[in-house]
Every structure is written in C-alpha cells, then in structure tokens.
Amino acid sequence: MKKSKKLLALLLCLAMVFGLAACGNSNKPANSQTPAPGTNTETPAHETETPGETEADPDAIEDSMTSADSKYQVAFVTDVGQLKDKSFNQGTFDGVKLYAAANGLSYKYYQPANGSEATDDDRYDAMKAAVEGGADVVVCAGYLQEAALKKAAIENPETPFVFIDGYPLTDDAGNTLSNVAGIAFKEEQAGYLAGYAAVMDGFTKLGFSGGGGGTNPACCRFGYGYVQGANHAAEELGITVDMNYSWQYGSTFSASTDLQTMINGWYVNGTEIVFACGGSMFQSIVAAASANDKFVIGVDVDQSGESEYVVTSAMKGLADAVQWAVAKVYDGTFDTIGGQQTSLGVADNAVELPTGADSWRFESFTVEKYESLYQQMVDGTLVVDDDYTVMDNAETATNWSNVNVNII
C-alpha cells in the first residue's frame, strides 16, 4: 500500500470545511470523555464537579494566572520535557486547568530546575514550593517523581498528592502513604489498538521509538501492546510484517538530532510508520517523517493537529483522570483513592484512538471496525497482555508468529 500526502492534505481541507459539524462528534465509544476507575464505583469527575464549567477547551485557559492572595490551590509538578509538549505533560496540565477553571480555583505549574537533567532534589523542591504556595492538592506527572514524592508526602501528610502514571508509595517503615493516589493507565490496550489498526490499514514496515530508555512502565506497556496488535492483525491477514523497536535517544523524552537521524535512517530503509512514544521525541520523529513523506503514530493525546503525517494517536485520558482525582479532594472522598492503585483502561473509556473527522486518517481500516475491536476489549473477548517484561528478553522479544521484531 502506498499512502499519499496529497490525499491527507485534501482530507484535512475537507475536515476544516466541515469543522463545525465535526466538533463534538468524534464517534468515540460511548461515554469516552470521563473515565471512572474500574477499581472504584464512585461517580466520574464531571458529575462530582460543581456546576457552571467555564471552559471546555484547555487551550483557551491561560497556562499562568495571578492569584489575588498569591496562593495557588491546584498545583502541577511537571515531568521531564516541555510543559507544552503536546503529549504527557500538556495532557496532564490540561486536566488541572480544566478543573480549576470550572470550579473557580487558582492553579499553578511548577517545573523542576535543570530541565531534562532534573534530580530528585529538584523535583522535591518543586513539590515543596507547591505546598508552601498554598496547594490544596499537588498533581505530579511521571514515574520519575517517585523518590521526591515520597519525601514530600511524608513531610506533608495533610496534603493530597495525585501521582499520574504512578502507584502507591510507602514510608521507610513500609506504611502506605494514604495521601498519595496512584493513577495509571492500561497503555498496552491503546498500543494494541494502534498496532492492529496500522497493519489492517496496509502498513507492513513499522517502527517503535520509546522514551525513558526502556525503564518507563507506561512507555513499555505502549510498546508491548503495539507489537501484540500488529502481530494479531498480521495473523488475521496471513502476512508477516517487520518492526524496528528501539529505546535509543529517548531517555529524557526530548527531541534530538541523534533521534531524528536514526528515524530518518529507518524511513530511508523502508519503514513506513513509526509509533513516537515519548513526549517531545515526537518533534524529531515527525521531522524525519516529513522529510521522507512517511507517517507517524502519536501518543498520550490526539496529535493529529501537529502534522499531516500523523495517522492516529494512542491516547489515554490524562485530563479526565486528573479532573476525576482532583474532584475527590474537594468532595471529601480522596480517601477512596489515596494509598491505592487505580488503573484505567477501555472498560473506563480511558484509552482509545481518536475517531474525529479531522483525526481519523486510515484509508481502509474504518471507524466501525475500530469500534468493533474496542468493544471486544470492553467485553473481555479480547485480552491484551500487560507483562511487558516479554520485551526485555532478546529471545521472547523477537518470538512472534507474524512480526519480525528488530531490536535496535
């Protein structure tokens, strides 16, 4: 199959013409806007928030505000990379802004010092500043926050912390920190959907470029699911596909010339589409795709608006999950998630591919086929394995019936 950039451009133009009709009609599986954790049965975020939401578009809310009393009630401590990374940081902060704006609360983001070279002390200092700045709740993004968050939570037991892409923490004596809520996602399901859809649409030479150097559980789950989805689709079609799979140049989730050079080499040598799984790494991968008229799968949020070369995005409901968790601080039910692990997946409408008219860029794999696949996950007839350690072993990582995995 050969996709045409001109065709994608035409589709984008048509989508713009009908933009008003498309807005708000994404054809997503029912009730996909706000997740309700499968480990709890409480009301989803938008039903526990106070009435009178003032903003529906996070981009319409300023990133910085001035508080009359210089106190900021809802705080966000960023992960590595840029705040406006069009991915993990931005998606998480969107939830902070949306909840605060809808409920008349002050908010602020805190970026640890030293950027991609931030230390645990830098992250702790950012959390300390948030608490001292009047935070009722501190949202911390990314698994790298663990050590700093543990220290901050022990020192501030009355302050609730929401650990996105996180898990329960304990003190040095092994006691669970009840003021930390671990919120994670079943990224393997989103990765599966992306890999399956890509192969079903005709891509036979795929790539995966992940962030965190292979130590970030979220990225590992994305990648493992992606391989599973591609393999199962290839099985159904009776074909074999090829996949480059790499953690190189992604340890800090940043764009780099080294990463762009590597991905450019993949495209030159036949790779047709690359899953860009790592925050600002997306910028380097899209640049390589553009130079070679090839394609990209985005991550965390819908990245179709960033480039015509983005065919789809493996998304998770970051903004919705943040709003849901923060709401529990203000409605007095944080104790139902504090000290616990919450893991959100398709059953919670928390992972998906975007299906809006301006986001769906597959040519032969239809939204109807996607929704049928999604429903199989929801009802349990399709189960995606989450044991990503399979990809840590050279033998098991390449032992697939219909995918030739090339570990780079």
Disulfide bonds with the S-S distance in Angstrom:
none
